[in-house]
Amino acid sequence: MPTMWIASGGYTVKETPNSYRAFLAAANRPFEGLMFSARFTKDRYPICAEKPYLEQEGSTFYIDQYPLKDLAQAGFFAVPQDSTVEFNSFLEIAIRYQKRIFIKINRNTSFKEIDYLTGQLKALGILYQTTLISPKKDYLVYLRNQDLDLDLQLETDAYSDELFLDCCKYHFDLVMRVTGFLKKMVYIAGLYHDYKLKVGITGLDKADVLAKYASIPVDYIFTGGTE
């Protein structure tokens, strides 16, 4: 299987990360997937943000302290100056351009919010083209126990044998931040492939580093950074 390239936060070379314009730009380029990092508003609506807050004109807005309409009135979704995108707009782009959907469930997300995400995806009939990612194993175990038709990826900064055993037990794929050690990543990718599991790498934002890791038999490369 050839490596799948995923635009984390959209195409961020010329556009603001996580914005509508960034995702639209990525959709018009040869990325196979788009990655949405979900943060929830006070009224539990998901918007795309790598951090738990948004900044504008020197002010900080903690996402979980404002309802969606207040953030909209503050101008966060106003194209072309938008700095984030709401969930429905992201899905509209991904579906229209037939991109695989990757959604990161950040720490401190509630199980009700996870249910909202999967409920929306199920209602649209797009669970099968969706991958949910989280650094928190409990969230992924919760989803695996529901027997949903979607892929699950466990994100980590550091590899361990315990991590490998968890992935085997629950059939999670692995997403790792780049370690700087190509041989180590080659070994990890080979090990996971032996057990019919997939491996992705994230945290790449420089062309020379991308070129090096593209030579490794990984299944996913997430451009740009995530939390």
ZATI-523438 format. One record per residue: residue in one letter; x, y, z of N, C-alpha, C, O in turn. Coordinates in steps of 0.02 Angstrom, whole numbers, plus 50000, padded with zeros to 5 digits. Layout:
ZATI-523438
aXYZXYZXYZXYZ ...
This chain:
ZATI-523438
m500424994050000500005000050000500445006250000500875006950043 p500345010849952500745016949951500595021450011500055021050040 t501075025650029500985030150086500435035150071500415038150017 m499985036050120499445040950114499655047550145499885047650203 w499595052950108499785059550133499165063150159498665063850125 i499215065450222498655068650256498835075950272499365077350300 a498395080450254498505087550268498225089150337497615089850346 s498665089750386498465091150455498325098650462498775102750456 g497695100350474497505107350478497445110750411497395116850406 g497445106750357497395109450289498075110850259498585108750285 y498075114550203498695116450169498925123050199498635128350186 t499455122750240499635128450282500235132350257500495136650292 v500465130850196501035134450170500865141850159501265146250174 k500265143050132500065149950118499425152050154499245157850154 e499085147150185498455148650219498515147650294498955144050318 t498065150850332498055150150404497865142950423497345140450400 p498265139550465498085132750485497385132250514497165136750551 n497035126850498496375125250525495815129550497495245128950520 s495955133750450495445138150421495095134850362495335129850335 y494535137650343494165135150285494595135450222494615130750182 r494955140950214495385141750155495945136650154496135134150101 a496215134950213496755129950216496495123050196496835119450159 f495905121150220495635114550201495425114450128495515109350094 l495155119850104494975120150033495595119649989495585116149938 a496125123050009496755122749971497035115649971497285113249920 a496995112250028497235105250033496815100649989497075096149957 a496165101849989495715097649950495845098149875495715093549837 n496125103849854496285104849783496985102749766497225104049710 r497325099349812497995096749801497985089249812497505086549838 p498525085749792498505078349794498605075249863498995070549871 f498255077849914498235074549979497665069349977497135070649948 e497785063650006497255058550009496775059650066496205057250065 g496995063450118496565064450175496655071350206497145074750194 l496165073350247496175079650284496095078150358495695073950377 m496485081550400496465080250472496185086150511496435091750505 f495665084850550495295089850589495435088450663495285083050687 s495715093350699495845092550770495255095650809495175101750809 a494855091350840494215093450868494285096450938494535093250984 r494045102550945493955105751010493215107651014492905109450964 f492935107251074492215108151081492045114751116492355116651166 t491545118151088491305124351116490895123051180490785117251198 k490685128251212490295127651274489645123751260489415120051303 d489355124651200488755120951182488925114551145488505111751109 r489535112151154489765105551131489745104651056489545099451030 y489945109951021490005109350949490745109250930491125113350955 p490965104650886491675104150870491905109350819491585110450768 i492465112550835492815116850787493535114450784493765110750828 c493905116650734494585114150724495095118850756495135124750739 a495475116150803495995120150837496495115450869496305110450899 e497135117050862497655112850891497725114150966497925109751003 k497555120250988497605122051058496905123151086496435123951047 p496825123151152496155123851181495885131051178495355132451206 y496235135451146496015142351142496165145251073496575142651036 l495825150751057495925154550996496155161551015495985164051069 e496555164550972496805171250986496615176050929496615174150871 q496435182050948496255187050899496355194050927496075195750979 e496765198050893496885205050911497075205750985496825210151020 g497515201351008497765201751076497315198651129497495198651188 s496735196051108496275192951156496295185351149496395182651094 t496205181851205496205174551206495495172051221495185174251269 f495255167551179494595164651188494675157151201494845153351155 y494535154951262494545147851276493915144751247493355146651265 i494015140051203493475137451162492895134651203492315135651186 d493055131051256492515127851295492135132751340491685130751376 q492325139151337491975144151377491485148451336491155152851363 y491455147151270491025151251226490595146751183490835141651158 p489945148451174489535144751126489765146451055490095151451043 l489565142251009489775143050939489585149950911489975153050876 k488985152250927488745158550898489175164450921489275169250883 d489425164250984489855169651008490525169750972490785175150957 l490795163950959491435163650922491325166050849491755169250820 a490745164350822490595166750754490535174250753490775177550707 q490195177150803490125184450806490795187950816490885193650795 a491265184450847491935187250856492355186950792492895189750788 g492085183550741492405183550675492865177750660493235177950611 f492855172550701493325167050691493175162850629493625159550603 f492555162850605492385158850547492265163050485492025160550434 a492435169550488492295174150433492845173750379493385176550388 v492695170250325493165169850269493215176750236492705180050230 p493815179150215494445175550212494905176450273495455173850273 q494675179950324495105180950382495005175550436495255176250492 d494635170150419494485165050468495125161650494495615160950458 s495095159750558495675156450588495505149350612495925145950640 t494885147350601494675140550618494075138750575493755143150545 v493905132350574493335130150534492885125850579493125122150621 e492225126350568491765122250606491695115350572491875114450514 f491425110650610491415103650589491035102550524491275099150479 n490435105550518490035104450457490385107050395490335104050341 s490735112650401491095115450344491675110950323491805109850264 f492025108250374492565103450359492295097250323492575095150273 l491745094450349491455088450318491215089950247491285085750202 e490945095850237490715097650170491285097350120491205094750064 i491865100050139492455099950095492695092850084492825090850027 a492765089050138493035082250132492585077850089492835073950048 i491935078550097491465074450058491465076649985491475072449940 r491445083149974491415085649905492025083549864491965081949805 y492615083749896493235082049861493455074849872494005072949851 q493035070849904493145063649913493825062349947494225058349924 k493935065850002494545064850042494385060550103493835060950131 r494865056350122494765052550184494795057350243495185062150244 i494365056050292494275060450349494665057850410494585052050430 f495085062150438495455060550499495255065650552495295071650541 i495035063150610494815067650664495215065950726495215060250749 k495545070950754495915069950816495475071650876495185077150879 i495415066950923495055068150985495565070151037495955065951061 n495565076451055496065078951103495895076951174495325074951189 r496385077451218496275075951288495735080551318495625086051293 n495415078251370494885081951405494235082351364493785086351381 t494185078351312493545077751276493085073151316493315068251344 s492445074851319491975070551355491725064951310491765065451249 f491475059751340491205054151301490575056351263490435053751210 k490195061051291489605063651256489825067251192489475066951141 e490385070751196490635074251136490875069251084490785070251024 i491195063851106491385058651060490775055551026490775054350966 d490255054351066489635051651038489325056450987489045054250936 y489395062950999489125067850951489495067150884489185067050831 l490155066650887490555065950826490345059750787490195060150728 t490335054050821490185047850785489455047750762489305044950710 g489015050950800488315051450778488245055350714487865053450669 q488605060850708488585064950647488855061050588488575061150533 l489415057550599489725053650545489265047950523489215046450463 k488945044750571488495039250555487885041750517487665038450470 a487615047450537487035050250504487175051950431486735051350388 l487795053950417487995055650349488225049450310488345049950249 g488275043850343488495037750309489225037750290489405034750239 i489655041050330490355041650311490835038750364491425040350364 l490565034650409491005031450458491565027450424492135027550446 y491395024050370491875019650337492465023350307492995020350295 q492395029850294492945033650265493275038150317493605043050300 t493175036450381493415040650435493905036850480493825030950493 t494425040450502494895037850552494895042650611494965048650603 l494805039950672494835043950732495505042750767495725037050773 i495815048150789496485047950818496455050950888496095055850900 s496825048050935496865050951002497495048651037497725043051026 p497785053051079498345050951122498095047351184498505044851224 k497445047051194497155044151254496835037351237496335037151201 k497125032051263496895025251247496165024151266495805020751230 d495955026951323495275025751347494745027751295494235024451288 y494875033251260494395035451209494335030251153493795028651129 l494905027651132494915022951077494615016151097494265012951057 v494735014051159494435007851183493675008651184493305004051166 y493435014451207492725015951207492425015351137491885012451129 l492775017951088492525017551019492575010450992492115008150957 r493115006951008493185000050983492624995651010492384991250975 n492434996651072491914992551102491224993751071490764989751081 q491154999151033490515000450998490484997050930489964997150897 d491034994050909491064990350846490834994750787490424992550746 l491095000750784490935005350730491375004050669491945001750676 d491115005550611491475004350549491945010250534491845013950486 l492465011050577492955016250566493635013850591493675009050631 d494165017150569494835015450591495025019650652494785025250660 l495455016850694495675020250755496435020350757496765015350742 q496715026150777497435026950781497625029750849497325034550873 l498115026650880498375028850945498995033150933499485030850903 e498965039450955499525044150944499985044151005499765044051062 t500635044450992501125044451046501735048451027501895049250968 d502085050851078502725054151068503315049351076503865050751052 a503195043751109503735039051124503495031851118502955030151143 y503875027751084503695020751074503855016551135504355017851170 s503435011451149503575006851204503265000051187502824999551144 d503514994751221503234988151210502504987851233502094984451202 e502344991451287501654991651312501184994551259500624992151250 l501424999651225501035002851172500894997751116500334997351091 f501404993951098501324988951046500804983751065500394981751024 l500824981451128500354976451152499634979151151499164975551135 d499554985551170498884988651167498624988851096498044987351083 c499054990651049498844991050979498644984150953498154983550916 c499014979050972498844972250951498184970050982497764967050948 k498094971351046497494969151082496854972151053496354968751043 y496884978851040496284982351018496274983850943495804986850918 h496784981650909496874982950838496844990550823496454992850782 f497284994150857497395001150843497995001850796498474998150802 d497955006450750498555008550713498945013550756498685016150805 l499555014750737500005019050776500165025450738500295025350677 v500155031150773500395037450746500925040150793500795041250852 m501535041250767502085043650809502345050250784502365051550723 r502555054450830502935060350810503625058050787503895053150812 v503905061650740504555059650713505075059650769505085064050811 t505505054550768505995053650821506675056250801507105057450844 g506795057250736507465059050713507905053050698508465053750674 f507635047150714508015040950703507655036750651507175033250666 l507895037150589507555033750534507565026150544507065022850530 k508115023350568508155016150577507635013650626507345008350618 k507525017650679507025015750729506335015550698505945010950712 m506175020450656505515020550624505445014850574504895012150567 v505975013050540505945007350494505785000950533505374996950511 y506115000150591505994994250633505264994150657504934988950653 i505014999750683504335000050709503824998650654503354994850664 a503925001650596503455000550541503444993250521502914990450509 g504034990050517504064983050499503724978550550503374973850532 l503814980050615503504976150668502744976550664502404971450668 y502484982550657501754983350654501464980050591500934977050594 h501814980650536501574977550474501544969950481501104966750453 d502004967050519501994959850531501354957650565501124951950557 y501054962150604500434960650641499824963850608499304964750640 k499884965550544499324968350505499074975050533498494976750526 l499524978850564499374985450589499734990650547500234989150515 k499474996850547499775002150507500125007250552499995007750612 v500575011050521500975015950557500965022550520501045022750459 g500865028050558500915034650529501405038850568501555037350626 i501645044150538502095048850572501815055850564501505057550514 t501945059950615501675066750616502205071550642502735069350666 g502075078050636502545083050659503045085150607503565088050624 l502895083850544503345085650489503135092250458502555093250442 d503615096850449503445103150416503995105850371503935111350345 k504535102050363505085104350320505175099550262505135093450271 a505285102250203505325098150143505875092750146505765087150124 d506455094550174507005089750176506845083950223507025078150209 v506505085450279506315080050325505765075750295505775069650302 l505295078850261504765075150228505055070250178504825064550173 a505555072450140505865068150090506185062050122506145056550095 k506515062850179506835057250213506325052150237506405046150227 y505795054650269505305050050297504855046950244504545041750255 a504805050150187504415047250132504735040850107504395036850074 s505375039750121505725033750098505595027850145505765022150128 i505295029050204505145023650251504465020650233504015024250212 p504385014150240503745011050222503195012250274502905007450300 v503055018650289502495020250333501865020850292501885021850231 d501295020250326500655020350291500355027350286499985028750239 y500535031750334500265038550335500815043450351501245042150393 i500805049150317501215054850335500755060850345500415063050298 f500745063450406500345069350422500785075450417501245076250458 t500655079650369501065085650362500855090750414500275090850436 g501325095050434501175099950485501165096750553501305090850560 g500995100650604500995098050673500305097150701499825100350677 t500245092850751499645092350790499835093550862500405095150877 e499355092950907499475094650977500075090951006500235091851064 
